[in-house]
Amino acid sequence: MSTSLKPSPLRIGIIGAGVMGTKHAEFIDRERNATLVGVADPFSTTLADTVGVPNYSDYHDLLAAPDIDAVIIANPNGEHVPTALAAIDAGIPALLEKPVAISANEASVLSTAVDEAGGVVLVGHHRRHHPAVAAAREMIRGGELGRIVAVNGMWLTKKSDQYFEQPWRRTSGAGVMLINLVHDLDLVRYLIGEVTTVQAIASNAARGYEVEDTAAVIVGFDNGAVGTFIVSDTVVAPWGWDQSTQDDPQFPFSPDASSYSIAGTEGSLTFPQLGHYYHDGESNWNLPLSRRFRAIASGDSYTGQLRHFIDVARGTAAPIVTVDDAAATLNVIESAHRSAETGALVAVEPVQPSPR
């Protein structure tokens, strides 16, 4: 009788021991197919000491460690691309936190390196891994809503003053559009289609930092649909992914607060509740709507992302979010910034490859 041996847990190192690095350590701790073997952070040994693994002040030393199978890159945004390039050079698969880069041109440099060196990089747009996203995508692609006409998204909350004690969160390369709206636009690209035009207005009036704290964005999709999004990190409100999904227990749950509304010619959908509104038979505004809820699998996006990354690192799956894919989302954010600066409608042009 033959027996098959289960693979050993994937040995993962974390680069960057801040908020997200610490979260990833928690996700790894609860996943039996992964184990944390090292942390790289030049400023703090707290995470490494707490978990009981070595801390490296230079991430190059972590990448060269003999017991590393893969890394999670969660250092400041401006360091994402140089760190990912170093991981590619070391032949180490990487889960790279979003945003993939601080500019679309910088992201294209990473894309070129992935193509030329065969690098393995999964970008951390974790929401794509949520069970409700899979169910919504299936409904949309299956035609249950008809032709998608419009989508509305909100991400409205109040970040603590402590969050902004790190200087990089107050300066160029941060801001609510690049840190938070990027998730929303990535998700609607995944669900609805490619964004072709953007018009935006942004404000830093509430916090007064160099970067915006509030923005409103209108987008046009390649299939003719339109979308509106409003985001702010300085308001008291329940509307947004973090409050409505129970994806992260640190955020209080608002079960009746939707983060997206998706409307089509045959029906509409609240998200993440997946309340499906439709007409039985004849359809017009004089007739009452019916509603049913789509069942979804249990689980959270972070667990789904980590398990997917394990498969990607082992070569048994291709990344759901590639560098090119994430760069396309970043390009939309950059277009929104240009629109906010000029007041003009901006066409989203394809990113041209850049040499490394």
Backbone hydrogen bonds, N-H to C=O, Kabsch-Sander energy under -0.5 kcal/mol:
donor,donor_aa,acceptor,acceptor_aa,energy
10,L,33,N,-2.9
12,I,10,L,-0.8
12,I,35,T,-3.0
13,G,70,A,-2.2
14,I,38,G,-2.2
15,I,72,I,-3.1
16,G,14,I,-0.7
16,G,40,A,-2.6
22,T,18,G,-2.5
23,K,19,V,-2.0
24,H,20,M,-2.7
25,A,21,G,-1.7
26,E,22,T,-1.5
27,F,23,K,-2.2
28,I,24,H,-2.6
29,D,25,A,-2.0
30,R,26,E,-1.3
31,E,28,I,-1.5
32,R,30,R,-0.6
34,A,31,E,-1.4
35,T,10,L,-2.7
37,V,12,I,-2.6
38,G,12,I,-0.8
39,V,54,P,-2.3
40,A,14,I,-2.7
41,D,39,V,-0.5
41,D,56,Y,-1.7
49,D,45,T,-3.0
50,T,46,T,-2.6
51,V,47,L,-2.5
52,G,48,A,-2.3
53,V,48,A,-2.1
56,Y,39,V,-2.7
61,D,58,D,-1.4
62,L,58,D,-1.0
63,L,59,Y,-2.4
64,A,60,H,-1.2
65,A,62,L,-1.3
68,I,65,A,-1.2
69,D,11,R,-2.7
69,D,67,D,-0.5
70,A,11,R,-1.7
71,V,93,P,-2.3
72,I,13,G,-2.6
73,I,71,V,-0.5
73,I,95,L,-2.9
74,A,15,I,-3.5
74,A,72,I,-0.7
79,E,76,P,-2.3
80,H,77,N,-1.6
83,T,79,E,-2.1
84,A,80,H,-2.5
85,L,81,V,-2.7
86,A,82,P,-1.8
87,A,83,T,-2.1
88,I,84,A,-2.3
89,D,85,L,-2.4
90,A,86,A,-1.7
91,G,87,A,-0.5
91,G,88,I,-1.3
92,I,87,A,-2.8
94,A,120,V,-2.4
95,L,71,V,-2.5
96,L,94,A,-0.7
96,L,122,L,-2.7
97,E,73,I,-2.5
97,E,95,L,-0.6
98,K,124,G,-0.6
107,A,103,S,-2.2
108,S,104,A,-1.8
109,V,105,N,-1.1
110,L,106,E,-1.4
111,S,107,A,-2.4
112,T,108,S,-2.2
113,A,109,V,-1.8
114,V,110,L,-2.4
115,D,111,S,-2.2
116,E,112,T,-2.8
117,A,113,A,-2.6
118,G,114,V,-1.2
119,G,113,A,-0.5
119,G,114,V,-0.9
121,V,119,G,-0.6
122,L,94,A,-2.7
123,V,321,V,-2.4
124,G,96,L,-3.5
125,H,123,V,-1.8
126,H,124,G,-1.7
128,R,125,H,-1.5
129,H,126,H,-2.2
130,H,127,R,-2.0
133,V,130,H,-0.8
134,A,130,H,-1.7
135,A,131,P,-2.0
136,A,132,A,-2.5
137,R,133,V,-2.8
138,E,134,A,-1.9
139,M,135,A,-2.2
140,I,136,A,-2.6
141,R,137,R,-2.7
142,G,138,E,-1.8
143,G,140,I,-1.3
144,E,139,M,-2.1
145,L,139,M,-0.5
146,G,143,G,-1.2
149,V,263,A,-2.8
150,A,263,A,-1.9
151,V,226,V,-1.6
152,N,261,S,-2.5
153,G,228,T,-2.6
154,M,259,S,-2.2
155,W,230,I,-2.2
156,L,239,W,-3.3
157,T,232,S,-2.2
159,K,157,T,-0.5
159,K,233,D,-2.5
163,Y,160,S,-0.6
164,F,160,S,-0.6
164,F,161,D,-1.0
165,E,162,Q,-1.8
166,Q,163,Y,-0.6
169,R,166,Q,-1.8
170,R,167,P,-2.0
171,T,168,W,-0.6
174,A,171,T,-1.0
175,G,169,R,-0.5
176,V,212,E,-1.6
179,I,175,G,-2.6
180,N,176,V,-1.5
181,L,176,V,-2.6
182,V,177,M,-1.2
183,H,180,N,-1.4
184,D,180,N,-1.1
185,L,181,L,-2.7
186,D,182,V,-1.9
187,L,183,H,-2.3
188,V,184,D,-2.3
189,R,185,L,-1.8
190,Y,186,D,-1.8
191,L,187,L,-2.1
192,I,188,V,-3.4
193,G,188,V,-1.2
196,T,220,G,-3.3
197,T,220,G,-1.4
198,V,346,V,-2.4
199,Q,218,I,-2.5
201,I,216,A,-2.2
203,S,214,T,-2.7
208,G,204,N,-2.6
210,E,170,R,-1.1
211,V,170,R,-0.9
213,D,203,S,-2.4
214,T,203,S,-1.8
215,A,231,V,-2.6
216,A,201,I,-2.6
217,V,229,F,-3.0
218,I,199,Q,-3.3
219,V,227,G,-2.6
220,G,197,T,-2.2
221,F,225,A,-2.9
222,D,194,E,-2.6
224,G,221,F,-1.7
226,V,149,V,-2.0
227,G,219,V,-2.5
228,T,151,V,-2.0
229,F,217,V,-2.6
230,I,153,G,-1.7
231,V,215,A,-2.7
232,S,155,W,-2.3
233,D,213,D,-2.1
235,V,157,T,-2.1
237,A,235,V,-0.8
240,G,238,P,-0.8
244,S,240,G,-1.8
245,T,241,W,-1.6
246,Q,242,D,-0.5
251,F,248,D,-2.0
254,S,243,Q,-3.3
257,A,254,S,-1.8
258,S,256,D,-0.7
259,S,271,F,-2.7
260,Y,271,F,-1.7
261,S,152,N,-2.3
262,I,269,L,-2.7
263,A,150,A,-3.1
264,G,267,G,-2.7
265,T,147,R,-1.8
266,E,145,L,-2.5
267,G,145,L,-1.1
268,S,277,Y,-1.9
269,L,262,I,-2.6
270,T,275,G,-1.7
271,F,260,Y,-2.4
274,L,270,T,-1.9
275,G,270,T,-0.5
276,H,274,L,-0.7
276,H,292,R,-3.4
277,Y,268,S,-2.2
277,Y,275,G,-0.7
278,Y,290,S,-2.2
281,G,279,H,-0.7
287,L,284,N,-1.8
290,S,278,Y,-3.5
292,R,276,H,-1.8
294,R,274,L,-2.0
304,G,300,D,-1.9
305,Q,301,S,-2.7
306,L,302,Y,-2.4
307,R,303,T,-2.4
308,H,304,G,-2.0
309,F,305,Q,-2.6
310,I,306,L,-2.3
311,D,307,R,-1.7
312,V,308,H,-2.5
313,A,309,F,-3.3
314,R,310,I,-1.6
315,G,312,V,-1.1
316,T,311,D,-2.5
317,A,311,D,-0.9
322,T,320,I,-0.6
326,A,322,T,-2.6
327,A,323,V,-2.5
328,A,324,D,-1.8
329,T,325,D,-1.5
330,L,326,A,-2.4
331,N,327,A,-2.2
332,V,328,A,-1.3
333,I,329,T,-1.8
334,E,330,L,-2.6
335,S,331,N,-2.1
336,A,332,V,-2.1
337,H,333,I,-2.3
338,R,334,E,-2.4
339,S,335,S,-2.2
340,A,336,A,-2.5
341,E,337,H,-2.0
342,T,338,R,-2.1
343,G,339,S,-3.2
346,V,198,V,-3.1
348,V,196,T,-2.9
349,E,347,A,-0.9
